[in-house]
Amino acid sequence: MTAGYRRQAATPPETLRRVRLWLADNGRTNVPVTIFGAGRDKAALAGYAEAEVDEVTFLLPTQPEPETLRDLDELADLASSAS
């Protein structure tokens, strides 16, 4: 099992950068960082990328199939523009 650092989307990128520095200072450069429940704000996603977040998860509400597929397409576009 690999240890990781999982934070909610409200965590500012600056906090994530400080955590990365603290981990590195303590010999833990390989700890994956995940943001849970991110929104669709491109600036926030860019901040996570700059803070070297390894993975971002999104929340997807239960809804009819057409809306779900539209939301998935939007999330795919966001993910590809952030990487």
mmCIF file of the N, C-alpha and C atoms, coordinates in Angstrom:
data_MODEL
# 
_entry.id   MODEL 
# 
loop_
_atom_site.group_PDB 
_atom_site.id 
_atom_site.type_symbol 
_atom_site.label_atom_id 
_atom_site.label_alt_id 
_atom_site.label_comp_id 
_atom_site.label_asym_id 
_atom_site.label_entity_id 
_atom_site.label_seq_id 
_atom_site.pdbx_PDB_ins_code 
_atom_site.Cartn_x 
_atom_site.Cartn_y 
_atom_site.Cartn_z 
_atom_site.occupancy 
_atom_site.B_iso_or_equiv 
_atom_site.pdbx_formal_charge 
_atom_site.auth_seq_id 
_atom_site.auth_comp_id 
_atom_site.auth_asym_id 
_atom_site.auth_atom_id 
_atom_site.pdbx_PDB_model_num 
ATOM 1   N N  . MET A 1 1  ? 0.842   -1.181 0.000   1.00 0.00 ? 1  MET A N  1 
ATOM 2   C CA . MET A 1 1  ? 0.000   0.000  0.000   1.00 0.00 ? 1  MET A CA 1 
ATOM 3   C C  . MET A 1 1  ? 0.885   1.242  0.000   1.00 0.00 ? 1  MET A C  1 
ATOM 4   N N  . THR A 1 2  ? 0.546   2.182  -0.841  1.00 0.00 ? 2  THR A N  1 
ATOM 5   C CA . THR A 1 2  ? 1.298   3.426  -0.937  1.00 0.00 ? 2  THR A CA 1 
ATOM 6   C C  . THR A 1 2  ? 0.589   4.522  -0.153  1.00 0.00 ? 2  THR A C  1 
ATOM 7   N N  . ALA A 1 3  ? 1.346   5.225  0.650   1.00 0.00 ? 3  ALA A N  1 
ATOM 8   C CA . ALA A 1 3  ? 0.783   6.362  1.387   1.00 0.00 ? 3  ALA A CA 1 
ATOM 9   C C  . ALA A 1 3  ? 0.595   7.516  0.421   1.00 0.00 ? 3  ALA A C  1 
ATOM 10  N N  . GLY A 1 4  ? -0.356  8.331  0.693   1.00 0.00 ? 4  GLY A N  1 
ATOM 11  C CA . GLY A 1 4  ? -0.596  9.488  -0.152  1.00 0.00 ? 4  GLY A CA 1 
ATOM 12  C C  . GLY A 1 4  ? -1.152  10.626 0.668   1.00 0.00 ? 4  GLY A C  1 
ATOM 13  N N  . TYR A 1 5  ? -1.309  11.757 0.029   1.00 0.00 ? 5  TYR A N  1 
ATOM 14  C CA . TYR A 1 5  ? -1.830  12.962 0.669   1.00 0.00 ? 5  TYR A CA 1 
ATOM 15  C C  . TYR A 1 5  ? -3.052  13.379 -0.122  1.00 0.00 ? 5  TYR A C  1 
ATOM 16  N N  . ARG A 1 6  ? -4.233  13.242 0.476   1.00 0.00 ? 6  ARG A N  1 
ATOM 17  C CA . ARG A 1 6  ? -5.473  13.579 -0.209  1.00 0.00 ? 6  ARG A CA 1 
ATOM 18  C C  . ARG A 1 6  ? -6.116  14.767 0.483   1.00 0.00 ? 6  ARG A C  1 
ATOM 19  N N  . ARG A 1 7  ? -6.445  15.787 -0.301  1.00 0.00 ? 7  ARG A N  1 
ATOM 20  C CA . ARG A 1 7  ? -7.051  17.008 0.229   1.00 0.00 ? 7  ARG A CA 1 
ATOM 21  C C  . ARG A 1 7  ? -8.324  17.323 -0.541  1.00 0.00 ? 7  ARG A C  1 
ATOM 22  N N  . GLN A 1 8  ? -9.205  18.070 0.117   1.00 0.00 ? 8  GLN A N  1 
ATOM 23  C CA . GLN A 1 8  ? -10.406 18.537 -0.560  1.00 0.00 ? 8  GLN A CA 1 
ATOM 24  C C  . GLN A 1 8  ? -10.054 19.705 -1.469  1.00 0.00 ? 8  GLN A C  1 
ATOM 25  N N  . ALA A 1 9  ? -10.920 19.945 -2.422  1.00 0.00 ? 9  ALA A N  1 
ATOM 26  C CA . ALA A 1 9  ? -10.662 20.967 -3.432  1.00 0.00 ? 9  ALA A CA 1 
ATOM 27  C C  . ALA A 1 9  ? -10.494 22.369 -2.855  1.00 0.00 ? 9  ALA A C  1 
ATOM 28  N N  . ALA A 1 10 ? -10.979 22.611 -1.654  1.00 0.00 ? 10 ALA A N  1 
ATOM 29  C CA . ALA A 1 10 ? -10.849 23.945 -1.057  1.00 0.00 ? 10 ALA A CA 1 
ATOM 30  C C  . ALA A 1 10 ? -9.415  24.254 -0.623  1.00 0.00 ? 10 ALA A C  1 
ATOM 31  N N  . THR A 1 11 ? -8.529  23.287 -0.691  1.00 0.00 ? 11 THR A N  1 
ATOM 32  C CA . THR A 1 11 ? -7.142  23.497 -0.284  1.00 0.00 ? 11 THR A CA 1 
ATOM 33  C C  . THR A 1 11 ? -6.437  24.374 -1.318  1.00 0.00 ? 11 THR A C  1 
ATOM 34  N N  . PRO A 1 12 ? -5.901  25.511 -0.908  1.00 0.00 ? 12 PRO A N  1 
ATOM 35  C CA . PRO A 1 12 ? -5.232  26.402 -1.859  1.00 0.00 ? 12 PRO A CA 1 
ATOM 36  C C  . PRO A 1 12 ? -3.935  25.781 -2.393  1.00 0.00 ? 12 PRO A C  1 
ATOM 37  N N  . PRO A 1 13 ? -3.604  26.042 -3.650  1.00 0.00 ? 13 PRO A N  1 
ATOM 38  C CA . PRO A 1 13 ? -2.356  25.518 -4.217  1.00 0.00 ? 13 PRO A CA 1 
ATOM 39  C C  . PRO A 1 13 ? -1.119  25.876 -3.392  1.00 0.00 ? 13 PRO A C  1 
ATOM 40  N N  . GLU A 1 14 ? -1.108  27.053 -2.769  1.00 0.00 ? 14 GLU A N  1 
ATOM 41  C CA . GLU A 1 14 ? 0.051   27.444 -1.956  1.00 0.00 ? 14 GLU A CA 1 
ATOM 42  C C  . GLU A 1 14 ? 0.253   26.463 -0.795  1.00 0.00 ? 14 GLU A C  1 
ATOM 43  N N  . THR A 1 15 ? -0.834  26.010 -0.195  1.00 0.00 ? 15 THR A N  1 
ATOM 44  C CA . THR A 1 15 ? -0.741  25.014 0.872   1.00 0.00 ? 15 THR A CA 1 
ATOM 45  C C  . THR A 1 15 ? -0.146  23.720 0.337   1.00 0.00 ? 15 THR A C  1 
ATOM 46  N N  . LEU A 1 16 ? -0.567  23.336 -0.844  1.00 0.00 ? 16 LEU A N  1 
ATOM 47  C CA . LEU A 1 16 ? -0.052  22.107 -1.459  1.00 0.00 ? 16 LEU A CA 1 
ATOM 48  C C  . LEU A 1 16 ? 1.446   22.230 -1.749  1.00 0.00 ? 16 LEU A C  1 
ATOM 49  N N  . ARG A 1 17 ? 1.865   23.405 -2.192  1.00 0.00 ? 17 ARG A N  1 
ATOM 50  C CA . ARG A 1 17 ? 3.300   23.622 -2.437  1.00 0.00 ? 17 ARG A CA 1 
ATOM 51  C C  . ARG A 1 17 ? 4.094   23.522 -1.140  1.00 0.00 ? 17 ARG A C  1 
ATOM 52  N N  . ARG A 1 18 ? 3.548   24.085 -0.045  1.00 0.00 ? 18 ARG A N  1 
ATOM 53  C CA . ARG A 1 18 ? 4.226   23.989 1.256   1.00 0.00 ? 18 ARG A CA 1 
ATOM 54  C C  . ARG A 1 18 ? 4.317   22.539 1.725   1.00 0.00 ? 18 ARG A C  1 
ATOM 55  N N  . VAL A 1 19 ? 3.269   21.785 1.509   1.00 0.00 ? 19 VAL A N  1 
ATOM 56  C CA . VAL A 1 19 ? 3.290   20.367 1.886   1.00 0.00 ? 19 VAL A CA 1 
ATOM 57  C C  . VAL A 1 19 ? 4.352   19.627 1.077   1.00 0.00 ? 19 VAL A C  1 
ATOM 58  N N  . ARG A 1 20 ? 4.410   19.903 -0.212  1.00 0.00 ? 20 ARG A N  1 
ATOM 59  C CA . ARG A 1 20 ? 5.434   19.268 -1.068  1.00 0.00 ? 20 ARG A CA 1 
ATOM 60  C C  . ARG A 1 20 ? 6.840   19.597 -0.544  1.00 0.00 ? 20 ARG A C  1 
ATOM 61  N N  . LEU A 1 21 ? 7.076   20.844 -0.198  1.00 0.00 ? 21 LEU A N  1 
ATOM 62  C CA . LEU A 1 21 ? 8.392   21.232 0.327   1.00 0.00 ? 21 LEU A CA 1 
ATOM 63  C C  . LEU A 1 21 ? 8.695   20.529 1.638   1.00 0.00 ? 21 LEU A C  1 
ATOM 64  N N  . TRP A 1 22 ? 7.709   20.470 2.533   1.00 0.00 ? 22 TRP A N  1 
ATOM 65  C CA . TRP A 1 22 ? 7.895   19.800 3.807   1.00 0.00 ? 22 TRP A CA 1 
ATOM 66  C C  . TRP A 1 22 ? 8.200   18.318 3.595   1.00 0.00 ? 22 TRP A C  1 
ATOM 67  N N  . LEU A 1 23 ? 7.448   17.686 2.707   1.00 0.00 ? 23 LEU A N  1 
ATOM 68  C CA . LEU A 1 23 ? 7.698   16.269 2.413   1.00 0.00 ? 23 LEU A CA 1 
ATOM 69  C C  . LEU A 1 23 ? 9.109   16.074 1.864   1.00 0.00 ? 23 LEU A C  1 
ATOM 70  N N  . ALA A 1 24 ? 9.524   16.923 0.943   1.00 0.00 ? 24 ALA A N  1 
ATOM 71  C CA . ALA A 1 24 ? 10.863  16.814 0.361   1.00 0.00 ? 24 ALA A CA 1 
ATOM 72  C C  . ALA A 1 24 ? 11.938  17.023 1.420   1.00 0.00 ? 24 ALA A C  1 
ATOM 73  N N  . ASP A 1 25 ? 11.725  17.993 2.287   1.00 0.00 ? 25 ASP A N  1 
ATOM 74  C CA . ASP A 1 25 ? 12.692  18.251 3.367   1.00 0.00 ? 25 ASP A CA 1 
ATOM 75  C C  . ASP A 1 25 ? 12.821  17.064 4.312   1.00 0.00 ? 25 ASP A C  1 
ATOM 76  N N  . ASN A 1 26 ? 11.796  16.237 4.343   1.00 0.00 ? 26 ASN A N  1 
ATOM 77  C CA . ASN A 1 26 ? 11.789  15.074 5.229   1.00 0.00 ? 26 ASN A CA 1 
ATOM 78  C C  . ASN A 1 26 ? 11.980  13.762 4.467   1.00 0.00 ? 26 ASN A C  1 
ATOM 79  N N  . GLY A 1 27 ? 12.553  13.869 3.260   1.00 0.00 ? 27 GLY A N  1 
ATOM 80  C CA . GLY A 1 27 ? 12.909  12.688 2.493   1.00 0.00 ? 27 GLY A CA 1 
ATOM 81  C C  . GLY A 1 27 ? 11.752  11.936 1.874   1.00 0.00 ? 27 GLY A C  1 
ATOM 82  N N  . ARG A 1 28 ? 10.629  12.584 1.708   1.00 0.00 ? 28 ARG A N  1 
ATOM 83  C CA . ARG A 1 28 ? 9.438   11.927 1.153   1.00 0.00 ? 28 ARG A CA 1 
ATOM 84  C C  . ARG A 1 28 ? 9.042   12.589 -0.161  1.00 0.00 ? 28 ARG A C  1 
ATOM 85  N N  . THR A 1 29 ? 9.862   12.445 -1.161  1.00 0.00 ? 29 THR A N  1 
ATOM 86  C CA . THR A 1 29 ? 9.591   13.098 -2.442  1.00 0.00 ? 29 THR A CA 1 
ATOM 87  C C  . THR A 1 29 ? 8.614   12.325 -3.318  1.00 0.00 ? 29 THR A C  1 
ATOM 88  N N  . ASN A 1 30 ? 8.290   11.106 -2.935  1.00 0.00 ? 30 ASN A N  1 
ATOM 89  C CA . ASN A 1 30 ? 7.446   10.267 -3.789  1.00 0.00 ? 30 ASN A CA 1 
ATOM 90  C C  . ASN A 1 30 ? 6.017   10.090 -3.266  1.00 0.00 ? 30 ASN A C  1 
ATOM 91  N N  . VAL A 1 31 ? 5.531   10.990 -2.440  1.00 0.00 ? 31 VAL A N  1 
ATOM 92  C CA . VAL A 1 31 ? 4.175   10.891 -1.900  1.00 0.00 ? 31 VAL A CA 1 
ATOM 93  C C  . VAL A 1 31 ? 3.195   11.493 -2.918  1.00 0.00 ? 31 VAL A C  1 
ATOM 94  N N  . PRO A 1 32 ? 2.255   10.685 -3.421  1.00 0.00 ? 32 PRO A N  1 
ATOM 95  C CA . PRO A 1 32 ? 1.290   11.226 -4.381  1.00 0.00 ? 32 PRO A CA 1 
ATOM 96  C C  . PRO A 1 32 ? 0.291   12.163 -3.702  1.00 0.00 ? 32 PRO A C  1 
ATOM 97  N N  . VAL A 1 33 ? -0.066  13.225 -4.389  1.00 0.00 ? 33 VAL A N  1 
ATOM 98  C CA . VAL A 1 33 ? -1.023  14.206 -3.876  1.00 0.00 ? 33 VAL A CA 1 
ATOM 99  C C  . VAL A 1 33 ? -2.269  14.158 -4.759  1.00 0.00 ? 33 VAL A C  1 
ATOM 100 N N  . THR A 1 34 ? -3.427  14.012 -4.122  1.00 0.00 ? 34 THR A N  1 
ATOM 101 C CA . THR A 1 34 ? -4.707  13.940 -4.833  1.00 0.00 ? 34 THR A CA 1 
ATOM 102 C C  . THR A 1 34 ? -5.645  15.017 -4.295  1.00 0.00 ? 34 THR A C  1 
ATOM 103 N N  . ILE A 1 35 ? -6.349  15.682 -5.193  1.00 0.00 ? 35 ILE A N  1 
ATOM 104 C CA . ILE A 1 35 ? -7.402  16.629 -4.829  1.00 0.00 ? 35 ILE A CA 1 
ATOM 105 C C  . ILE A 1 35 ? -8.734  15.931 -5.071  1.00 0.00 ? 35 ILE A C  1 
ATOM 106 N N  . PHE A 1 36 ? -9.578  15.921 -4.046  1.00 0.00 ? 36 PHE A N  1 
ATOM 107 C CA . PHE A 1 36 ? -10.866 15.254 -4.121  1.00 0.00 ? 36 PHE A CA 1 
ATOM 108 C C  . PHE A 1 36 ? -11.984 16.269 -4.316  1.00 0.00 ? 36 PHE A C  1 
ATOM 109 N N  . GLY A 1 37 ? -12.839 16.020 -5.302  1.00 0.00 ? 37 GLY A N  1 
ATOM 110 C CA . GLY A 1 37 ? -14.017 16.858 -5.494  1.00 0.00 ? 37 GLY A CA 1 
ATOM 111 C C  . GLY A 1 37 ? -13.740 18.226 -6.072  1.00 0.00 ? 37 GLY A C  1 
ATOM 112 N N  . ALA A 1 38 ? -12.825 18.278 -7.024  1.00 0.00 ? 38 ALA A N  1 
ATOM 113 C CA . ALA A 1 38 ? -12.486 19.566 -7.638  1.00 0.00 ? 38 ALA A CA 1 
ATOM 114 C C  . ALA A 1 38 ? -13.665 20.114 -8.432  1.00 0.00 ? 38 ALA A C  1 
ATOM 115 N N  . GLY A 1 39 ? -13.713 21.417 -8.516  1.00 0.00 ? 39 GLY A N  1 
ATOM 116 C CA . GLY A 1 39 ? -14.726 22.069 -9.339  1.00 0.00 ? 39 GLY A CA 1 
ATOM 117 C C  . GLY A 1 39 ? -14.238 22.180 -10.773 1.00 0.00 ? 39 GLY A C  1 
ATOM 118 N N  . ARG A 1 40 ? -14.902 22.994 -11.525 1.00 0.00 ? 40 ARG A N  1 
ATOM 119 C CA . ARG A 1 40 ? -14.584 23.116 -12.956 1.00 0.00 ? 40 ARG A CA 1 
ATOM 120 C C  . ARG A 1 40 ? -13.900 24.437 -13.285 1.00 0.00 ? 40 ARG A C  1 
ATOM 121 N N  . ASP A 1 41 ? -13.299 25.039 -12.304 1.00 0.00 ? 41 ASP A N  1 
ATOM 122 C CA . ASP A 1 41 ? -12.617 26.317 -12.474 1.00 0.00 ? 41 ASP A CA 1 
ATOM 123 C C  . ASP A 1 41 ? -11.233 26.061 -13.081 1.00 0.00 ? 41 ASP A C  1 
ATOM 124 N N  . LYS A 1 42 ? -11.023 26.565 -14.301 1.00 0.00 ? 42 LYS A N  1 
ATOM 125 C CA . LYS A 1 42 ? -9.750  26.319 -14.994 1.00 0.00 ? 42 LYS A CA 1 
ATOM 126 C C  . LYS A 1 42 ? -8.563  26.908 -14.240 1.00 0.00 ? 42 LYS A C  1 
ATOM 127 N N  . ALA A 1 43 ? -8.755  28.059 -13.600 1.00 0.00 ? 43 ALA A N  1 
ATOM 128 C CA . ALA A 1 43 ? -7.655  28.676 -12.850 1.00 0.00 ? 43 ALA A CA 1 
ATOM 129 C C  . ALA A 1 43 ? -7.269  27.806 -11.653 1.00 0.00 ? 43 ALA A C  1 
ATOM 130 N N  . ALA A 1 44 ? -8.261  27.251 -10.958 1.00 0.00 ? 44 ALA A N  1 
ATOM 131 C CA . ALA A 1 44 ? -7.961  26.373 -9.817  1.00 0.00 ? 44 ALA A CA 1 
ATOM 132 C C  . ALA A 1 44 ? -7.241  25.122 -10.293 1.00 0.00 ? 44 ALA A C  1 
ATOM 133 N N  . LEU A 1 45 ? -7.687  24.552 -11.398 1.00 0.00 ? 45 LEU A N  1 
ATOM 134 C CA . LEU A 1 45 ? -7.033  23.354 -11.930 1.00 0.00 ? 45 LEU A CA 1 
ATOM 135 C C  . LEU A 1 45 ? -5.597  23.653 -12.354 1.00 0.00 ? 45 LEU A C  1 
ATOM 136 N N  . ALA A 1 46 ? -5.385  24.831 -12.935 1.00 0.00 ? 46 ALA A N  1 
ATOM 137 C CA . ALA A 1 46 ? -4.022  25.227 -13.303 1.00 0.00 ? 46 ALA A CA 1 
ATOM 138 C C  . ALA A 1 46 ? -3.157  25.380 -12.049 1.00 0.00 ? 46 ALA A C  1 
ATOM 139 N N  . GLY A 1 47 ? -3.741  25.907 -10.972 1.00 0.00 ? 47 GLY A N  1 
ATOM 140 C CA . GLY A 1 47 ? -3.014  26.028 -9.710  1.00 0.00 ? 47 GLY A CA 1 
ATOM 141 C C  . GLY A 1 47 ? -2.607  24.669 -9.159  1.00 0.00 ? 47 GLY A C  1 
ATOM 142 N N  . TYR A 1 48 ? -3.487  23.680 -9.271  1.00 0.00 ? 48 TYR A N  1 
ATOM 143 C CA . TYR A 1 48 ? -3.144  22.323 -8.824  1.00 0.00 ? 48 TYR A CA 1 
ATOM 144 C C  . TYR A 1 48 ? -2.008  21.754 -9.670  1.00 0.00 ? 48 TYR A C  1 
ATOM 145 N N  . ALA A 1 49 ? -2.061  22.006 -10.967 1.00 0.00 ? 49 ALA A N  1 
ATOM 146 C CA . ALA A 1 49 ? -0.988  21.519 -11.852 1.00 0.00 ? 49 ALA A CA 1 
ATOM 147 C C  . ALA A 1 49 ? 0.340   22.173 -11.473 1.00 0.00 ? 49 ALA A C  1 
ATOM 148 N N  . GLU A 1 50 ? 0.316   23.476 -11.210 1.00 0.00 ? 50 GLU A N  1 
ATOM 149 C CA . GLU A 1 50 ? 1.538   24.183 -10.815 1.00 0.00 ? 50 GLU A CA 1 
ATOM 150 C C  . GLU A 1 50 ? 2.068   23.680 -9.472  1.00 0.00 ? 50 GLU A C  1 
ATOM 151 N N  . ALA A 1 51 ? 1.154   23.215 -8.604  1.00 0.00 ? 51 ALA A N  1 
ATOM 152 C CA . ALA A 1 51 ? 1.554   22.693 -7.299  1.00 0.00 ? 51 ALA A CA 1 
ATOM 153 C C  . ALA A 1 51 ? 1.949   21.209 -7.392  1.00 0.00 ? 51 ALA A C  1 
ATOM 154 N N  . GLU A 1 52 ? 2.018   20.699 -8.608  1.00 0.00 ? 52 GLU A N  1 
ATOM 155 C CA . GLU A 1 52 ? 2.437   19.319 -8.884  1.00 0.00 ? 52 GLU A CA 1 
ATOM 156 C C  . GLU A 1 52 ? 1.519   18.273 -8.249  1.00 0.00 ? 52 GLU A C  1 
ATOM 157 N N  . VAL A 1 53 ? 0.216   18.555 -8.269  1.00 0.00 ? 53 VAL A N  1 
ATOM 158 C CA . VAL A 1 53 ? -0.761  17.575 -7.811  1.00 0.00 ? 53 VAL A CA 1 
ATOM 159 C C  . VAL A 1 53 ? -0.756  16.408 -8.800  1.00 0.00 ? 53 VAL A C  1 
ATOM 160 N N  . ASP A 1 54 ? -0.774  15.193 -8.275  1.00 0.00 ? 54 ASP A N  1 
ATOM 161 C CA . ASP A 1 54 ? -0.695  14.008 -9.124  1.00 0.00 ? 54 ASP A CA 1 
ATOM 162 C C  . ASP A 1 54 ? -2.036  13.611 -9.726  1.00 0.00 ? 54 ASP A C  1 
ATOM 163 N N  . GLU A 1 55 ? -3.109  13.837 -8.987  1.00 0.00 ? 55 GLU A N  1 
ATOM 164 C CA . GLU A 1 55 ? -4.419  13.393 -9.449  1.00 0.00 ? 55 GLU A CA 1 
ATOM 165 C C  . GLU A 1 55 ? -5.491  14.330 -8.913  1.00 0.00 ? 55 GLU A C  1 
ATOM 166 N N  . VAL A 1 56 ? -6.478  14.606 -9.755  1.00 0.00 ? 56 VAL A N  1 
ATOM 167 C CA . VAL A 1 56 ? -7.624  15.430 -9.369  1.00 0.00 ? 56 VAL A CA 1 
ATOM 168 C C  . VAL A 1 56 ? -8.875  14.620 -9.671  1.00 0.00 ? 56 VAL A C  1 
ATOM 169 N N  . THR A 1 57 ? -9.764  14.522 -8.683  1.00 0.00 ? 57 THR A N  1 
ATOM 170 C CA . THR A 1 57 ? -11.038 13.836 -8.912  1.00 0.00 ? 57 THR A CA 1 
ATOM 171 C C  . THR A 1 57 ? -12.160 14.867 -8.927  1.00 0.00 ? 57 THR A C  1 
ATOM 172 N N  . PHE A 1 58 ? -13.189 14.564 -9.692  1.00 0.00 ? 58 PHE A N  1 
ATOM 173 C CA . PHE A 1 58 ? -14.353 15.428 -9.808  1.00 0.00 ? 58 PHE A CA 1 
ATOM 174 C C  . PHE A 1 58 ? -15.569 14.701 -9.241  1.00 0.00 ? 58 PHE A C  1 
ATOM 175 N N  . LEU A 1 59 ? -16.553 15.453 -8.814  1.00 0.00 ? 59 LEU A N  1 
ATOM 176 C CA . LEU A 1 59 ? -17.821 14.874 -8.398  1.00 0.00 ? 59 LEU A CA 1 
ATOM 177 C C  . LEU A 1 59 ? -18.776 14.917 -9.583  1.00 0.00 ? 59 LEU A C  1 
ATOM 178 N N  . LEU A 1 60 ? -19.510 13.847 -9.766  1.00 0.00 ? 60 LEU A N  1 
ATOM 179 C CA . LEU A 1 60 ? -20.464 13.761 -10.869 1.00 0.00 ? 60 LEU A CA 1 
ATOM 180 C C  . LEU A 1 60 ? -21.815 13.387 -10.273 1.00 0.00 ? 60 LEU A C  1 
ATOM 181 N N  . PRO A 1 61 ? -22.794 14.280 -10.348 1.00 0.00 ? 61 PRO A N  1 
ATOM 182 C CA . PRO A 1 61 ? -24.097 13.975 -9.749  1.00 0.00 ? 61 PRO A CA 1 
ATOM 183 C C  . PRO A 1 61 ? -24.836 12.897 -10.537 1.00 0.00 ? 61 PRO A C  1 
ATOM 184 N N  . THR A 1 62 ? -25.746 12.229 -9.853  1.00 0.00 ? 62 THR A N  1 
ATOM 185 C CA . THR A 1 62 ? -26.621 11.278 -10.524 1.00 0.00 ? 62 THR A CA 1 
ATOM 186 C C  . THR A 1 62 ? -27.664 12.066 -11.304 1.00 0.00 ? 62 THR A C  1 
ATOM 187 N N  . GLN A 1 63 ? -27.745 11.789 -12.587 1.00 0.00 ? 63 GLN A N  1 
ATOM 188 C CA . GLN A 1 63 ? -28.685 12.497 -13.446 1.00 0.00 ? 63 GLN A CA 1 
ATOM 189 C C  . GLN A 1 63 ? -28.970 11.636 -14.670 1.00 0.00 ? 63 GLN A C  1 
ATOM 190 N N  . PRO A 1 64 ? -29.904 12.028 -15.512 1.00 0.00 ? 64 PRO A N  1 
ATOM 191 C CA . PRO A 1 64 ? -30.190 11.233 -16.712 1.00 0.00 ? 64 PRO A CA 1 
ATOM 192 C C  . PRO A 1 64 ? -28.957 11.095 -17.615 1.00 0.00 ? 64 PRO A C  1 
ATOM 193 N N  . GLU A 1 65 ? -28.953 10.046 -18.404 1.00 0.00 ? 65 GLU A N  1 
ATOM 194 C CA . GLU A 1 65 ? -27.787 9.726  -19.235 1.00 0.00 ? 65 GLU A CA 1 
ATOM 195 C C  . GLU A 1 65 ? -27.316 10.882 -20.122 1.00 0.00 ? 65 GLU A C  1 
ATOM 196 N N  . PRO A 1 66 ? -28.199 11.584 -20.843 1.00 0.00 ? 66 PRO A N  1 
ATOM 197 C CA . PRO A 1 66 ? -27.688 12.663 -21.708 1.00 0.00 ? 66 PRO A CA 1 
ATOM 198 C C  . PRO A 1 66 ? -26.890 13.727 -20.944 1.00 0.00 ? 66 PRO A C  1 
ATOM 199 N N  . GLU A 1 67 ? -27.398 14.115 -19.769 1.00 0.00 ? 67 GLU A N  1 
ATOM 200 C CA . GLU A 1 67 ? -26.691 15.111 -18.968 1.00 0.00 ? 67 GLU A CA 1 
ATOM 201 C C  . GLU A 1 67 ? -25.379 14.559 -18.426 1.00 0.00 ? 67 GLU A C  1 
ATOM 202 N N  . THR A 1 68 ? -25.396 13.301 -18.031 1.00 0.00 ? 68 THR A N  1 
ATOM 203 C CA . THR A 1 68 ? -24.174 12.665 -17.531 1.00 0.00 ? 68 THR A CA 1 
ATOM 204 C C  . THR A 1 68 ? -23.111 12.631 -18.624 1.00 0.00 ? 68 THR A C  1 
ATOM 205 N N  . LEU A 1 69 ? -23.508 12.240 -19.823 1.00 0.00 ? 69 LEU A N  1 
ATOM 206 C CA . LEU A 1 69 ? -22.542 12.177 -20.928 1.00 0.00 ? 69 LEU A CA 1 
ATOM 207 C C  . LEU A 1 69 ? -22.004 13.564 -21.267 1.00 0.00 ? 69 LEU A C  1 
ATOM 208 N N  . ARG A 1 70 ? -22.865 14.569 -21.215 1.00 0.00 ? 70 ARG A N  1 
ATOM 209 C CA . ARG A 1 70 ? -22.416 15.951 -21.475 1.00 0.00 ? 70 ARG A CA 1 
ATOM 210 C C  . ARG A 1 70 ? -21.413 16.380 -20.406 1.00 0.00 ? 70 ARG A C  1 
ATOM 211 N N  . ASP A 1 71 ? -21.725 16.080 -19.132 1.00 0.00 ? 71 ASP A N  1 
ATOM 212 C CA . ASP A 1 71 ? -20.803 16.420 -18.046 1.00 0.00 ? 71 ASP A CA 1 
ATOM 213 C C  . ASP A 1 71 ? -19.469 15.692 -18.204 1.00 0.00 ? 71 ASP A C  1 
ATOM 214 N N  . LEU A 1 72 ? -19.508 14.430 -18.568 1.00 0.00 ? 72 LEU A N  1 
ATOM 215 C CA . LEU A 1 72 ? -18.262 13.679 -18.760 1.00 0.00 ? 72 LEU A CA 1 
ATOM 216 C C  . LEU A 1 72 ? -17.426 14.275 -19.882 1.00 0.00 ? 72 LEU A C  1 
ATOM 217 N N  . ASP A 1 73 ? -18.079 14.694 -20.968 1.00 0.00 ? 73 ASP A N  1 
ATOM 218 C CA . ASP A 1 73 ? -17.353 15.347 -22.060 1.00 0.00 ? 73 ASP A CA 1 
ATOM 219 C C  . ASP A 1 73 ? -16.705 16.649 -21.584 1.00 0.00 ? 73 ASP A C  1 
ATOM 220 N N  . GLU A 1 74 ? -17.441 17.439 -20.794 1.00 0.00 ? 74 GLU A N  1 
ATOM 221 C CA . GLU A 1 74 ? -16.885 18.686 -20.266 1.00 0.00 ? 74 GLU A CA 1 
ATOM 222 C C  . GLU A 1 74 ? -15.689 18.413 -19.353 1.00 0.00 ? 74 GLU A C  1 
ATOM 223 N N  . LEU A 1 75 ? -15.820 17.400 -18.500 1.00 0.00 ? 75 LEU A N  1 
ATOM 224 C CA . LEU A 1 75 ? -14.712 17.059 -17.601 1.00 0.00 ? 75 LEU A CA 1 
ATOM 225 C C  . LEU A 1 75 ? -13.497 16.558 -18.374 1.00 0.00 ? 75 LEU A C  1 
ATOM 226 N N  . ALA A 1 76 ? -13.737 15.791 -19.430 1.00 0.00 ? 76 ALA A N  1 
ATOM 227 C CA . ALA A 1 76 ? -12.623 15.320 -20.268 1.00 0.00 ? 76 ALA A CA 1 
ATOM 228 C C  . ALA A 1 76 ? -11.902 16.492 -20.916 1.00 0.00 ? 76 ALA A C  1 
ATOM 229 N N  . ASP A 1 77 ? -12.658 17.477 -21.378 1.00 0.00 ? 77 ASP A N  1 
ATOM 230 C CA . ASP A 1 77 ? -12.047 18.684 -21.974 1.00 0.00 ? 77 ASP A CA 1 
ATOM 231 C C  . ASP A 1 77 ? -11.236 19.447 -20.938 1.00 0.00 ? 77 ASP A C  1 
ATOM 232 N N  . LEU A 1 78 ? -11.772 19.581 -19.727 1.00 0.00 ? 78 LEU A N  1 
ATOM 233 C CA . LEU A 1 78 ? -11.040 20.248 -18.655 1.00 0.00 ? 78 LEU A CA 1 
ATOM 234 C C  . LEU A 1 78 ? -9.741  19.515 -18.331 1.00 0.00 ? 78 LEU A C  1 
ATOM 235 N N  . ALA A 1 79 ? -9.842  18.206 -18.216 1.00 0.00 ? 79 ALA A N  1 
ATOM 236 C CA . ALA A 1 79 ? -8.667  17.408 -17.875 1.00 0.00 ? 79 ALA A CA 1 
ATOM 237 C C  . ALA A 1 79 ? -7.602  17.527 -18.947 1.00 0.00 ? 79 ALA A C  1 
ATOM 238 N N  . SER A 1 80 ? -7.990  17.489 -20.196 1.00 0.00 ? 80 SER A N  1 
ATOM 239 C CA . SER A 1 80 ? -6.986  17.573 -21.262 1.00 0.00 ? 80 SER A CA 1 
ATOM 240 C C  . SER A 1 80 ? -6.391  18.968 -21.374 1.00 0.00 ? 80 SER A C  1 
ATOM 241 N N  . SER A 1 81 ? -7.152  20.003 -21.038 1.00 0.00 ? 81 SER A N  1 
ATOM 242 C CA . SER A 1 81 ? -6.608  21.366 -21.109 1.00 0.00 ? 81 SER A CA 1 
ATOM 243 C C  . SER A 1 81 ? -5.684  21.656 -19.927 1.00 0.00 ? 81 SER A C  1 
ATOM 244 N N  . ALA A 1 82 ? -5.838  20.919 -18.832 1.00 0.00 ? 82 ALA A N  1 
ATOM 245 C CA . ALA A 1 82 ? -5.004  21.147 -17.648 1.00 0.00 ? 82 ALA A CA 1 
ATOM 246 C C  . ALA A 1 82 ? -3.705  20.368 -17.688 1.00 0.00 ? 82 ALA A C  1 
ATOM 247 N N  . SER A 1 83 ? -3.621  19.394 -18.566 1.00 0.00 ? 83 SER A N  1 
ATOM 248 C CA . SER A 1 83 ? -2.392  18.573 -18.579 1.00 0.00 ? 83 SER A CA 1 
ATOM 249 C C  . SER A 1 83 ? -1.419  19.018 -19.636 1.00 0.00 ? 83 SER A C  1 
# 
